[in-house]
Amino acid sequence: MRRPQQQTAGTGSALLAWVGFAFLLTANFAVGPLFSGRATIDFIVIAILFSSVRMRPGLAAVTGLLTGLAVDALAPGSFGAAALVLTLVAFGASRLKAVFFAEHVALTGLFVFAGKWLFDIAMTLLTGGTSGTSVIVTLLWWSPLSAVLTALLAVLLLTVFRPLYRPHTN
Amino acid sequence: MAPRVRSDGRLDTGLVLVCVLLAVFALILPRRTREGFAATLRTTILSPLVALEGRAASVRAAIIARTDVLVTRGQLATQALQVKAVADENVTLRKLLGLSARLQDGFVPAELLPPRGAGDDFTIALATGSDAGVQPFLPVVTADGLVGMVQSVDRATSFAITWAHPDFRVSAMSVDEGAFGIVQPHLGAGAERWLLEMRGVPFRATLQPGTLIVSSGLGATYPRGIPVGTVLGELSTPEKWARTYLVKPSVLPNAIGPVLVLLSARTQRGVNGVWTTVSASDSAARAVAAAGDSLARAAALDELAARRAALDAAADTLADSTLAFVAGGRSTAADSARADSARVRDRADSVARARRRPDSAKPRVTGVPPAPR
């Protein structure tokens, strides 16, 4: 099976990608707390997914690990869980980037939705914070709701900040 | 190309495996080690982001708190209004209690019944009636002064006219007993509708603004000494032999709350010292006569004679002859005395048959004897 042709990003494209990544990472800490609730927008997942499509899978996994450690530093009770999950999400997104960002904004939103939901499922299973019916309610109601909000923001960012988040093709 | 791709693939796989192992290692570290490592990250690399997160949380807390503050402020404002209303009612009731203590007996307390529909604004309904001893023509008072007079009585309720009723009259005087007259509604427009005017004040008697006007006791409907109002100023009238003063009532319309109805026995005994302390009517008339003014002397003597005559007539049940004697041409004071005292069967102060107002029914100087030449 021939591997899909790797996308080559120039220096400028890489710089823009890191700027976009830093912007989303900062927004997670500066804007996220303003909208805290049961259903939240996850800027970190968007940042990981958008940056992973510009990197090799290995590098994406490293980015996911480091970002996950930063998230876990604020929740030391489950230190390592976000690092593990984001590592796998970033690696998977990088491996699926040909399908992930097929120049279709709606499809991109769908995959952000799936990525966020999978992230929440994995975190819930790893941390084990809730049990019983609340787990089911969380995974079947609040997580999908958060995934929808995250996907909508991703589509908006992809539309408004296209130079930052649109992967370049050769 | 293919070996390069394979090596790149192995490199990526190796990297992800290393990352996964490191993440799992972080998961299985002892709690204390994990917390120490997390604290190190928070205080070093992540400190700017942590500060950002703290500031954002503060902003959110401030927004939520502002909503709570607005809600609390609204609740406090509502409670403050209620507290003021309760405090005002408390003051009114305390004043009424004080009045009750000073009166000691001879009165019936009464609550005001709410008005039903668009009725007379100057008539009040009382939640007490003949069962409690209330009768027509009894004075209605509060701690501030005179409210009006009972007009009609049922067993459990009664109706009273207030000072603003067109039929209201009271013989009044200044608290220093220097001027006598008849107080009646001013019948002005707007807010002035609730004011009073004191008519028939002898021309020589000048009342300064702020002078307290009390009931004079002439006529036996209202005992002597009940505050009626305070003088606001003089009104210009066509009458040149008497003065008319605008009077602000002692009891304001919004302060007509629980009232006391003075029973007949209390009225006859008098209420001197309850609101004010005034001298007896006879001594008051003599004081006027001693002022040295011939006109005043004659008027005062005529007033005294008229009052005595009226009392005698009432005692002897010779009502008609008394009225004729009184109407036979005496002074200004006699007119004012007649206005509220010339009642034998019906107390004349505020009789509903106000076909003519006593102060304007006859020329003021009719009964004045000619001055000696």
Interface residues (C-beta under 8 A of the other chain):
Chain A: R3 L25 T26 F29 A30 V31 G32 P33 L34 S36 R56 P57 G58 L59 A61 V62 G64 L65 G68 L69 A70 D72 A73 L74 P76 F79 G80 A81 A83 L84 T87 L88 F91 L126
Chain B: V5 D8 G9 L11 D12 T13 G14 L15 V16 C19 V20 L22 A23 V24 F25 A26 L27 I28 L29 R34 E35 F37 A38 A39 L41 R42 I45 L46 L49 V50 L52 E53 R55 A56 A57 V59 R60
